[in-house]
């Protein structure tokens, strides 16, 4: 009778024993915001910093509206400003023509990053778009659409 009780206990526990193995895959694919204080936040912003600074020809500070990750993908939405908090001089950065044509919407910036191995790399970024630039990114780059919701 003891072996019957043991068999029943093991049978009752076996679903819960196998459940934790499946849970990390669900958690890894969940979309999450990257809050202030999370070391990943600095990693992502530092990866995005170089291409953005190269484009505007000056140092930048990010003002984050949204920073999210899902699996190996990350999405940034916000603005850029000078490190001292002042506005970026976009004319100094060569945006004169698009500004004059009304095709530039200020410091608004979006970025899509992807983890490759243990490094985050910028897939694409846009500065000052007059439309919602990231809407095409799931189809164009294969990023999960839920990352942008």
C-alpha positions as CSV (number, residue, x, y, z in Angstrom):
1,X,0.0,0.0,0.0
2,X,2.9,2.4,0.6
3,X,4.1,2.0,-3.0
4,X,0.6,2.8,-4.2
5,X,0.5,6.0,-2.1
6,X,4.0,6.9,-3.4
7,X,2.9,6.3,-7.0
8,X,-0.2,8.5,-6.5
9,X,1.9,11.3,-5.0
10,X,4.5,11.2,-7.8
11,X,1.7,11.2,-10.4
12,X,0.1,14.2,-8.7
13,X,3.4,16.1,-8.6
14,X,4.7,15.2,-12.1
15,X,2.7,18.0,-13.9
16,X,4.1,20.6,-11.5
17,X,7.6,19.2,-11.9
18,X,7.5,19.6,-15.6
19,X,5.9,23.1,-15.6
20,X,8.9,25.2,-14.5
21,X,10.9,24.0,-17.6
22,X,8.2,25.6,-19.9
23,X,7.9,28.8,-17.9
24,X,11.2,30.5,-18.9
25,X,10.3,30.3,-22.6
26,X,7.1,32.2,-21.9
27,X,8.8,34.7,-19.7
28,X,11.6,35.3,-22.2
29,X,9.1,36.1,-24.9
30,X,7.1,38.4,-22.8
31,X,7.3,42.1,-23.5
32,X,8.7,44.1,-20.6
33,X,9.6,47.7,-20.0
34,X,13.2,48.4,-19.0
35,X,13.0,50.7,-16.0
36,X,15.4,53.2,-14.6
37,X,18.0,51.3,-12.5
38,X,17.9,48.2,-14.6
39,X,21.4,47.5,-15.9
40,X,20.0,46.6,-19.3
41,X,18.7,50.1,-19.7
42,X,22.2,51.6,-19.9
43,X,23.4,48.8,-22.1
44,X,20.6,49.5,-24.6
45,X,21.0,53.2,-24.6
46,X,24.8,53.0,-24.9
47,X,24.3,50.7,-28.0
48,X,22.0,53.3,-29.5
49,X,24.1,56.3,-28.5
50,X,26.9,55.9,-31.1
51,X,24.8,55.8,-34.3
52,X,22.6,58.6,-33.1
53,X,25.6,60.8,-32.1
54,X,27.2,60.0,-35.4
55,X,24.1,61.2,-37.2
56,X,23.7,64.4,-35.3
57,X,27.4,65.1,-35.0
58,X,27.3,65.9,-31.3
59,X,26.8,64.1,-27.9
60,X,23.3,63.2,-26.9
61,X,21.3,62.4,-23.8
62,X,18.2,60.2,-24.2
63,X,14.8,61.2,-22.8
64,X,13.1,57.8,-22.7
65,X,9.3,57.6,-23.3
66,X,9.4,53.9,-23.9
67,X,12.2,51.3,-23.7
68,X,11.0,47.7,-24.1
69,X,12.5,44.3,-24.7
70,X,11.0,41.1,-26.0
71,X,13.4,38.1,-26.3
72,X,16.3,39.3,-28.4
73,X,14.6,42.5,-29.5
74,X,14.5,46.0,-27.9
75,X,12.6,49.2,-28.9
76,X,13.4,52.8,-27.9
77,X,11.0,55.7,-28.3
78,X,11.8,59.1,-27.0
79,X,13.7,62.3,-27.6
80,X,17.3,63.3,-27.7
81,X,18.9,66.4,-26.3
82,X,22.3,67.7,-25.5
83,X,24.0,66.3,-22.4
84,X,23.4,69.6,-20.6
85,X,19.6,69.3,-21.2
86,X,19.4,71.9,-24.0
87,X,18.0,71.3,-27.4
88,X,20.1,69.7,-30.1
89,X,21.2,72.1,-32.8
90,X,19.9,70.1,-35.8
91,X,21.1,72.7,-38.3
92,X,24.6,71.9,-37.1
93,X,23.9,68.3,-37.7
94,X,23.0,68.7,-41.4
95,X,19.3,68.5,-41.1
96,X,18.8,72.0,-42.7
97,X,17.1,70.8,-45.9
98,X,14.6,68.4,-44.3
99,X,13.8,71.1,-41.7
100,X,13.2,73.6,-44.5
101,X,10.9,71.2,-46.3
102,X,8.9,70.5,-43.2
103,X,10.0,66.8,-43.2
104,X,11.6,66.9,-39.8
105,X,9.7,66.5,-36.5
106,X,12.2,67.6,-33.9
107,X,14.1,65.5,-31.5
108,X,11.7,62.5,-31.6
109,X,13.8,59.4,-32.0
110,X,13.0,55.7,-32.5
111,X,15.4,52.8,-32.4
112,X,15.2,49.0,-32.9
113,X,18.0,46.9,-31.4
114,X,18.6,43.1,-31.6
115,X,20.8,41.0,-29.4
116,X,23.4,39.0,-31.2
117,X,25.2,36.7,-28.9
118,X,25.8,38.8,-25.8
119,X,25.8,42.2,-27.6
120,X,23.0,44.5,-28.5
121,X,23.2,46.0,-32.0
122,X,21.2,48.7,-33.6
123,X,19.1,47.4,-36.5
124,X,17.6,50.8,-37.4
125,X,17.1,54.2,-35.9
126,X,15.3,57.3,-37.1
127,X,15.5,60.9,-35.8
128,X,12.7,63.4,-36.4
129,X,10.3,61.3,-38.5
130,X,7.1,63.0,-39.5
131,X,5.3,59.6,-39.5
132,X,5.2,56.6,-37.2
133,X,8.4,55.1,-38.5
134,X,8.3,51.9,-36.4
135,X,5.0,50.6,-37.9
136,X,6.9,48.8,-40.7
137,X,9.6,47.3,-38.6
138,X,7.9,44.0,-37.8
139,X,7.5,43.2,-41.5
140,X,10.8,44.8,-42.6
141,X,13.1,43.4,-39.9
142,X,11.1,40.5,-38.3
143,X,10.8,42.2,-34.9
144,X,7.7,41.1,-32.9
145,X,4.8,43.5,-33.4
146,X,3.9,43.2,-29.7
147,X,7.1,45.0,-28.9
148,X,5.7,48.3,-30.3
149,X,2.2,48.1,-28.8
